[in-house]
Amino acid sequence: MRLDTLPIGQEAVITAVGGQGALRCRLLDMGLIPKTAVRIEKVAPLGDPLELLVRGYSLSLRKEDARNIEVEVRP
């Protein structure tokens, strides 16, 4: 499943970070690395950006960038 399709409030674990070049480096620098827990907190009224909870801090991420992150839903 991709991060942009994760429902609000659902927790998941990042399994892979895609993208190329500067985009991939930027995602990794923001703490979006494999085996990290992530949860969708809010979605903007028009659906973009997403507010995530990662490592105890809030992070806003565009849906376009969230499509590059593979996650696995936690039971």
N, CA and C atoms as a LAMMPS dump frame, in Angstrom:
ITEM: TIMESTEP
0
ITEM: NUMBER OF ATOMS
225
ITEM: BOX BOUNDS ff ff ff
-5.0000000000000000e+02 5.0000000000000000e+02
-5.0000000000000000e+02 5.0000000000000000e+02
-5.0000000000000000e+02 5.0000000000000000e+02
ITEM: ATOMS id mol type element x y z
1 1 1 N 0.848 -1.17 0
2 1 2 C 0 0 0
3 1 3 C 0.899 1.24 0
4 2 1 N 0.443 2.279 -0.632
5 2 2 C 1.203 3.528 -0.676
6 2 3 C 0.688 4.478 0.412
7 3 1 N 1.571 5.337 0.887
8 3 2 C 1.234 6.243 1.982
9 3 3 C 0.073 7.174 1.634
10 4 1 N -0.056 7.575 0.378
11 4 2 C -1.129 8.497 0.004
12 4 3 C -2.515 7.859 0.07
13 5 1 N -2.601 6.52 0.171
14 5 2 C -3.901 5.842 0.252
15 5 3 C -4.221 5.352 1.666
16 6 1 N -3.347 5.609 2.615
17 6 2 C -3.566 5.191 4
18 6 3 C -4.702 6.016 4.605
19 7 1 N -5.659 5.377 5.274
20 7 2 C -6.774 6.124 5.874
21 7 3 C -6.324 6.973 7.064
22 8 1 N -7.08 8.02 7.364
23 8 2 C -6.782 8.891 8.504
24 8 3 C -6.833 8.076 9.795
25 9 1 N -5.827 8.259 10.647
26 9 2 C -5.772 7.583 11.935
27 9 3 C -5.145 6.2 11.897
28 10 1 N -4.937 5.658 10.726
29 10 2 C -4.35 4.316 10.578
30 10 3 C -2.831 4.399 10.719
31 11 1 N -2.27 3.504 11.5
32 11 2 C -0.819 3.47 11.661
33 11 3 C -0.23 2.414 10.755
34 12 1 N 0.941 2.718 10.222
35 12 2 C 1.62 1.801 9.312
36 12 3 C 3.126 1.921 9.517
37 13 1 N 3.849 0.995 8.916
38 13 2 C 5.31 1.007 8.961
39 13 3 C 5.816 1.177 7.534
40 14 1 N 6.776 2.056 7.356
41 14 2 C 7.359 2.292 6.036
42 14 3 C 8.186 1.07 5.646
43 15 1 N 7.943 0.553 4.45
44 15 2 C 8.697 -0.598 3.964
45 15 3 C 9.699 -0.216 2.882
46 16 1 N 9.412 0.845 2.119
47 16 2 C 10.326 1.272 1.055
48 16 3 C 10.07 2.735 0.713
49 17 1 N 11.14 3.417 0.36
50 17 2 C 11.045 4.805 -0.074
51 17 3 C 11.532 4.871 -1.515
52 18 1 N 10.633 5.292 -2.4
53 18 2 C 10.973 5.382 -3.812
54 18 3 C 11.404 6.782 -4.185
55 19 1 N 11.214 7.121 -5.428
56 19 2 C 11.643 8.424 -5.919
57 19 3 C 13.086 8.346 -6.388
58 20 1 N 13.535 9.42 -6.99
59 20 2 C 14.898 9.441 -7.499
60 20 3 C 15.59 10.732 -7.11
61 21 1 N 16.888 10.662 -6.968
62 21 2 C 17.706 11.847 -6.753
63 21 3 C 17.346 12.646 -5.523
64 22 1 N 17.162 13.947 -5.723
65 22 2 C 16.93 14.878 -4.627
66 22 3 C 15.641 14.575 -3.863
67 23 1 N 14.593 14.124 -4.552
68 23 2 C 13.33 13.809 -3.876
69 23 3 C 13.537 12.695 -2.867
70 24 1 N 14.186 11.618 -3.254
71 24 2 C 14.42 10.489 -2.346
72 24 3 C 15.273 10.919 -1.155
73 25 1 N 16.307 11.696 -1.409
74 25 2 C 17.166 12.189 -0.322
75 25 3 C 16.377 13.076 0.643
76 26 1 N 15.502 13.921 0.104
77 26 2 C 14.701 14.81 0.943
78 26 3 C 13.753 14.007 1.832
79 27 1 N 13.098 12.976 1.278
80 27 2 C 12.199 12.134 2.062
81 27 3 C 12.956 11.423 3.181
82 28 1 N 14.116 10.894 2.869
83 28 2 C 14.92 10.211 3.881
84 28 3 C 15.4 11.189 4.952
85 29 1 N 15.792 12.39 4.556
86 29 2 C 16.242 13.409 5.508
87 29 3 C 15.134 13.836 6.467
88 30 1 N 13.883 13.755 6.018
89 30 2 C 12.747 14.12 6.874
90 30 3 C 12.394 13.008 7.863
91 31 1 N 13.116 11.902 7.821
92 31 2 C 12.867 10.814 8.76
93 31 3 C 11.974 9.723 8.219
94 32 1 N 11.632 9.785 6.96
95 32 2 C 10.775 8.777 6.335
96 32 3 C 11.65 7.644 5.805
97 33 1 N 12.133 6.837 6.725
98 33 2 C 13.024 5.738 6.356
99 33 3 C 12.353 4.407 6.655
100 34 1 N 12.767 3.335 5.97
101 34 2 C 12.156 2.028 6.21
102 34 3 C 12.192 1.63 7.688
103 35 1 N 11.158 0.909 8.096
104 35 2 C 10.937 0.406 9.459
105 35 3 C 10.525 1.495 10.446
106 36 1 N 10.116 2.662 9.946
107 36 2 C 9.652 3.754 10.794
108 36 3 C 8.127 3.764 10.806
109 37 1 N 7.55 3.93 12.009
110 37 2 C 6.091 4.013 12.135
111 37 3 C 5.621 5.388 11.669
112 38 1 N 4.489 5.405 11.009
113 38 2 C 3.913 6.65 10.497
114 38 3 C 2.386 6.552 10.607
115 39 1 N 1.743 7.703 10.862
116 39 2 C 0.276 7.721 10.955
117 39 3 C -0.235 8.995 10.296
118 40 1 N -1.308 8.871 9.53
119 40 2 C -1.965 10.031 8.918
120 40 3 C -2.817 10.687 10.006
121 41 1 N -2.516 11.939 10.312
122 41 2 C -3.261 12.678 11.334
123 41 3 C -4.421 13.463 10.726
124 42 1 N -4.134 14.193 9.654
125 42 2 C -5.146 15.048 9.016
126 42 3 C -4.898 15.104 7.52
127 43 1 N -5.936 15.503 6.804
128 43 2 C -5.821 15.769 5.374
129 43 3 C -6.436 17.15 5.139
130 44 1 N -5.765 17.971 4.362
131 44 2 C -6.275 19.311 4.065
132 44 3 C -7.641 19.22 3.395
133 45 1 N -8.456 20.271 3.5
134 45 2 C -9.804 20.238 2.934
135 45 3 C -9.883 19.828 1.463
136 46 1 N -8.924 20.204 0.663
137 46 2 C -8.946 19.825 -0.749
138 46 3 C -8.17 18.542 -1.015
139 47 1 N -7.73 17.862 0.062
140 47 2 C -7.067 16.575 -0.087
141 47 3 C -5.554 16.611 -0.186
142 48 1 N -4.964 17.792 -0.182
143 48 2 C -3.515 17.885 -0.314
144 48 3 C -3.047 19.141 0.405
145 49 1 N -2.12 19.101 1.315
146 49 2 C -1.212 18.03 1.716
147 49 3 C -1.787 17.153 2.827
148 50 1 N -0.998 16.151 3.203
149 50 2 C -1.319 15.25 4.3
150 50 3 C -0.495 15.662 5.516
151 51 1 N -1.061 15.526 6.711
152 51 2 C -0.277 15.744 7.923
153 51 3 C 0.007 14.387 8.542
154 52 1 N 1.279 14.071 8.707
155 52 2 C 1.712 12.78 9.226
156 52 3 C 2.294 12.948 10.613
157 53 1 N 2.236 11.889 11.406
158 53 2 C 2.953 11.835 12.67
159 53 3 C 4.078 10.835 12.473
160 54 1 N 5.318 11.324 12.538
161 54 2 C 6.504 10.506 12.309
162 54 3 C 7.5 10.789 13.428
163 55 1 N 7.919 9.778 14.145
164 55 2 C 8.946 9.923 15.19
165 55 3 C 8.602 11.008 16.202
166 56 1 N 7.306 11.184 16.498
167 56 2 C 6.88 12.147 17.505
168 56 3 C 6.717 13.579 17.025
169 57 1 N 6.848 13.835 15.733
170 57 2 C 6.628 15.188 15.231
171 57 3 C 5.67 15.16 14.044
172 58 1 N 5.044 16.301 13.799
173 58 2 C 4.103 16.423 12.681
174 58 3 C 4.863 16.854 11.434
175 59 1 N 4.475 16.252 10.325
176 59 2 C 5.129 16.523 9.046
177 59 3 C 4.053 16.663 7.981
178 60 1 N 4.097 17.734 7.219
179 60 2 C 3.182 17.907 6.093
180 60 3 C 3.881 17.437 4.832
181 61 1 N 3.151 16.647 4.048
182 61 2 C 3.731 16.056 2.847
183 61 3 C 2.7 16.081 1.733
184 62 1 N 3.136 16.485 0.548
185 62 2 C 2.232 16.49 -0.603
186 62 3 C 1.871 15.062 -0.991
187 63 1 N 0.668 14.874 -1.494
188 63 2 C 0.233 13.543 -1.931
189 63 3 C 1.155 12.989 -3.005
190 64 1 N 1.607 13.852 -3.883
191 64 2 C 2.509 13.444 -4.965
192 64 3 C 3.782 12.807 -4.398
193 65 1 N 4.302 13.364 -3.313
194 65 2 C 5.497 12.809 -2.68
195 65 3 C 5.158 11.553 -1.875
196 66 1 N 3.982 11.533 -1.26
197 66 2 C 3.56 10.374 -0.457
198 66 3 C 3.377 9.124 -1.327
199 67 1 N 3.124 9.307 -2.611
200 67 2 C 2.97 8.159 -3.52
201 67 3 C 4.261 7.366 -3.678
202 68 1 N 5.384 7.96 -3.333
203 68 2 C 6.676 7.294 -3.456
204 68 3 C 7.036 6.437 -2.249
205 69 1 N 6.162 6.413 -1.24
206 69 2 C 6.47 5.695 -0.008
207 69 3 C 5.543 4.505 0.142
208 70 1 N 6.136 3.32 0.236
209 70 2 C 5.391 2.089 0.449
210 70 3 C 5.271 1.832 1.944
211 71 1 N 4.069 1.471 2.39
212 71 2 C 3.848 1.174 3.806
213 71 3 C 3.125 -0.151 3.971
214 72 1 N 3.246 -0.695 5.176
215 72 2 C 2.529 -1.91 5.549
216 72 3 C 1.699 -1.577 6.79
217 73 1 N 0.398 -1.82 6.722
218 73 2 C -0.505 -1.477 7.817
219 73 3 C -0.217 -2.357 9.021
220 74 1 N -0.201 -1.711 10.188
221 74 2 C -0.021 -2.45 11.448
222 74 3 C -1.349 -3.024 11.89
223 75 1 N -1.329 -4.242 12.429
224 75 2 C -2.59 -4.837 12.904
225 75 3 C -3.094 -4.19 14.172
